[in-house]
Amino acid sequence: MRVALLLRGVNVGGVTVRSADLRASLEGAGLEDVATVLASGNAVVTATDAAGAAKAAEAALEGRYGRRIRVLGVPVAQLERIIAGYPHGEDDEHTPYVVFELEPGVAAELASLEPGEGEAVALGDGVVHWSNPKGTTLTSPFAKALERRAKDRVTTRNLRTLRKVVAAA
């Protein structure tokens, strides 16, 4: 099956993982048909199970970079359902995000938070669908709560990036 691997916290905050290095690390971990997507810590691989692919990727990346980089494995078919289930409209004034939980229960906790003006939050299958006014990704009430309550327990992707991940599969 095709599995999307979403790395948490890379290519922001001083941790740089170049696409060629990511590809080499994943191939060295025995993952097959590796395709990297953008320079944003995304890859697609062929694997028998998503959790196993994520664990293999984490081990390989820790060996290469000397620190843990959390990796979430999502079957591409599930990722397609998450994208199709995005409940908020898309327009030029808002940024569409999907917040993936790295620990069970985090999505439900976050979905119960009160969004700020112009924001929308909805619980999905292990994800939070979030729409926020452009330019407020780090400063909106939900963004601040996300940073405070779940920073290392989630990984967030723009919906447009997720579409590119699926297209690379």
C-alpha positions in Angstrom: 0.0 0.0 0.0 1.1 3.6 -0.5 1.8 5.4 2.8 2.3 9.1 3.3 5.0 9.9 5.9 4.5 13.3 7.5 7.6 14.5 9.5 6.9 16.8 12.5 8.9 20.0 13.0 11.4 19.8 10.1 12.4 22.6 7.8 11.2 25.1 10.5 13.0 26.2 13.6 16.5 25.2 12.5 15.9 21.5 11.7 16.6 21.1 8.0 15.9 17.8 6.2 16.6 18.1 2.5 14.5 16.1 0.1 17.5 14.1 -1.2 18.6 13.3 2.3 15.1 12.2 3.3 14.8 10.0 0.3 18.2 8.4 1.0 17.3 7.8 4.7 14.0 6.2 3.8 15.5 4.0 1.2 18.2 3.1 3.6 15.5 2.0 6.1 14.2 -0.5 3.5 11.2 1.6 2.4 10.3 1.2 -1.3 9.2 3.5 -4.1 10.1 6.6 -2.1 8.9 10.0 -3.4 9.5 13.2 -1.5 7.0 16.0 -1.8 8.0 19.7 -1.6 10.7 20.7 0.9 8.3 20.3 3.8 9.0 16.9 5.4 6.6 14.8 3.3 7.2 11.6 1.6 5.2 8.7 0.1 6.5 5.1 0.3 5.3 1.6 -0.4 4.9 -0.4 2.8 2.8 -3.2 4.3 1.7 -1.0 7.2 1.7 2.7 7.9 2.8 2.5 11.6 5.7 0.2 10.7 6.8 2.6 7.9 6.7 5.5 10.3 8.8 3.6 12.9 11.4 2.6 10.3 11.5 6.3 9.1 11.9 7.6 12.7 14.8 5.2 13.4 16.6 6.1 10.1 16.2 9.8 10.7 17.4 9.6 14.3 20.5 7.7 13.1 21.2 10.3 10.5 20.4 13.5 12.5 21.1 12.4 16.0 17.8 13.4 17.3 14.2 12.1 17.3 12.1 13.4 14.4 8.5 12.2 14.9 6.9 10.7 11.8 3.3 9.9 11.2 2.4 7.3 8.7 -1.0 7.6 7.0 -2.3 5.3 4.3 -2.9 7.4 1.2 -6.5 6.1 1.0 -7.1 7.5 4.4 -5.4 10.8 3.5 -7.8 11.0 0.5 -10.8 10.6 2.8 -9.4 13.3 5.2 -9.0 15.7 2.3 -12.5 14.9 0.9 -14.0 15.4 4.4 -12.6 18.9 4.9 -15.8 20.7 6.0 -14.8 24.3 5.7 -15.0 26.3 2.5 -11.8 27.4 0.8 -11.3 31.0 -0.3 -8.6 33.5 -0.7 -9.1 35.0 2.8 -8.5 31.7 4.8 -5.8 29.1 5.0 -7.1 25.5 5.2 -5.2 23.2 7.6 -5.4 19.6 8.8 -3.9 19.0 12.3 -2.9 15.3 12.7 -2.7 13.9 16.2 0.5 12.0 17.1 -1.0 10.8 20.3 -4.6 9.4 20.7 -7.1 11.9 22.0 -5.3 15.1 21.1 -7.6 15.8 18.2 -10.7 15.6 20.3 -9.1 17.8 23.0 -8.2 20.5 20.4 -11.6 20.3 18.6 -13.2 21.2 21.9 -11.4 24.6 22.0 -13.2 27.8 21.1 -11.9 29.1 17.8 -11.3 32.8 17.3 -13.1 35.2 15.1 -13.0 34.1 11.5 -11.6 30.6 12.4 -13.4 27.3 12.1 -12.5 24.0 13.7 -14.1 20.6 13.2 -13.1 17.1 14.4 -12.4 14.5 11.8 -11.0 11.0 12.0 -7.9 11.6 14.2 -7.6 15.0 12.8 -8.8 18.6 13.3 -9.9 20.5 10.2 -8.9 24.1 10.8 -9.5 27.2 8.7 -8.0 30.5 9.8 -7.8 34.0 8.4 -4.7 34.4 6.2 -1.8 35.9 8.1 -2.9 34.6 11.5 -1.5 31.0 11.4 0.8 31.7 14.4 -1.3 34.4 16.1 -4.9 33.3 16.1 -6.5 32.1 19.3 -6.6 28.5 18.0 -3.0 28.7 16.8 -1.9 30.0 20.2 -3.8 27.2 22.0 -2.4 24.6 19.6 1.2 25.8 20.4 0.5 25.8 24.2 -1.4 22.6 24.5 -0.3 20.3 21.8 2.9 21.5 20.1 4.8 18.3 20.2 1.8 16.1 20.0 0.5 17.1 16.5 1.8 17.8 13.0 -0.1 20.3 10.8 -0.3 20.4 7.0 -1.9 22.9 4.7 -4.7 21.1 2.7 -3.1 22.1 -0.5 0.1 20.4 0.5 -1.8 17.2 1.3 -3.3 17.2 -2.2 0.3 17.3 -3.5 1.2 14.4 -1.3 -1.7 12.4 -2.6 -0.8 13.3 -6.2 2.7 12.0 -5.7 1.4 8.7 -4.5 
